[in-house]
Amino acid sequence: MAAINVQPQQLLDRILSLEIVRVTERAAVSAARLRGRGNEMAADQAAVDAMRRELNKLPIRGTVVIGEGERDETPMLFIGELVGLETATTKVDIAVDPLDGTTLCAKSLPGAIATMAMAEQGTLLNAPDVYMEKIAIGPGYPRGLVDLDAPPEENIAALAKAKGVPPANITALVLDRPRHADLIAALRKAGAAVRLFTDGDTAGVIHTADAEGTGVDIYLGSGGAPEGVLAAAALRCIGGQMQGRLVLDTEEKRARAAKMGIKDPRKKYEMEDMVKGDCLFAATGVTDGPMLRGVKFRRNVIETETVVMRSVTGTVRWIRVEHRDLDKFHLD
């Protein structure tokens, strides 16, 4: 196996890959307590509060580059907020989505997760809270096999040829929104099956990394830019390809993006542009889904399931925990 040409001081401390699990676990448990209550805002706020408390216990000095919104819009985990210990010397970028799938949680539907990514300082795309056009496939394909600017039928044909199957054997995952009507029609005309989903954009992209397990071969369409960066971090760890482009269709959005360092509003970002250095990614299930089991509240025990990944080693750990010290959740 070829050595990874990265200096040790440039790598995130591998112990942080376990520390961030506690962050997503706490957020997931807090959100899970509000499953099925119909209150998206309350569930999201509970997850945000829990995640922020745990982040501030970590031995890092982190800058939130992907958060709940810009400072004027949210009091917690806003873009630019500093988290972690003030005395820490390890400086990192943080991307968070304390509750990916707020509607799923509020309605107790499958697929809600609590997720975050951590990367070396200055290596995560500082994306504004706008839409992003996205395309993603899993690992094992030639680089550039699919392209954001290619017509859907060309991408489907290229992917089917690479897999050695007819287009009818390709399943595309698309967010169920009116804006995707033409895309869905084009995919079906190309012969592909289209699986629609209602919420959970980050998990949707990640599904392409395990096509055999999830049945999803390709992700297409527009969704949140913050979720796009989080998904890119996960694919950077486990393999795959992704491209994205910010949807900056108003002068106000272009001005916001420019303030955040976006120089080319039409730039097509490769996965490596969105996540440049060593990164960690963790997600904990809130409700049961195809990727993770949701939080289980049992007598004197809370069960959680988390996946945590690291890009520099390609390590993927699945962590199922029985939390018996329930006092640690008393603030959630």
C-alpha positions, 0 to 999 in steps of 0.5 A: 500500500502506498504511503500517504504523503501527509506530515504528522503535524498536519493530521487531525489527532485520531483520538478526535474521531472518537471525541466527535462521536460524543457530539453527534450522540448528544445531539441525536438523543436530544432530538430523539426526545422530540420525535413525532411531536410535530415541532421541527423548530424545537427538535432542531434547537434541542439538537443544536444546544446539545451539540454546542455544549459538547463541542465546547468540551473538545480539546480544539479551537474550531471555527464553524464554517458550515452552521445553522446560519449566519450570525444575524439569523441564529444565536447558536452554531452560527457561521464564524462562531468559535467552539472548543476550549479557549486554551486549545492549540489544535485549530480546525474547521467545523461543519455541523448539521445537528438535525439533518431531516427536521421534518423526518424527526418531527413526523417520526419518519425514517432517516433523520440523523445528527451529523458533523465534520471536522477538518484542518483549518482553512480546508472546508468550503465556507459555503453560504446557506443557499442551494447547491446543484449536486451530482454524486456517485460511489467509489470504484469508477473512473474519475470524471465518469459523470459531470454536473454539466452533462445532460442526465441521459449522458450521465446515466448512460456513462454510469450504466456502461461503467457498471456493465448493466443497462440503464434500467438497472440504474437507480437515481436518488432525487429530492422530491421537489417541484424544481426537479420535475424536468430532471425526474422526467429526463432520468426516466426517459433515459431508462433509469429508475428514480427514487424520491426522498423528502428530507435528509439531503446529507444522508441522500448523497452518502447513500451512493457510497454503498450502492449494493446496500442502499440501492442508490447508484447516483444522486442528482439535483439541488439541495442545501449547500451546507449539506453538500459540504458535509456530504463531500466530507463523508465521501472524501472519507469512504470514497466516491465522486461529487461535484457541486455548484452554488445556486447564486441566482440573486444579487443578494446571494452573490454578495453574501457569497463574496463576503465569504470568499467565493470569487467565482459564483459559477465555479464547479466544485469537485469534492476535493475543492469542498474538503481539501485536507484530512477530515473526520465525519460522524453521524448518529441516527435519530430515527431508524433509517437505511444508514443508521438505527435511531435512538432507542430509549429503554429502561435505564439505557439509551442506545445509539448507533453512529458511523465515524470516518476519517479521510486520511486512513479511509477508516469507517467505524460503526459504533453502537453504544448502550449509555448507562450513565444517564446523568450525562444526558440530564441537560438534553 
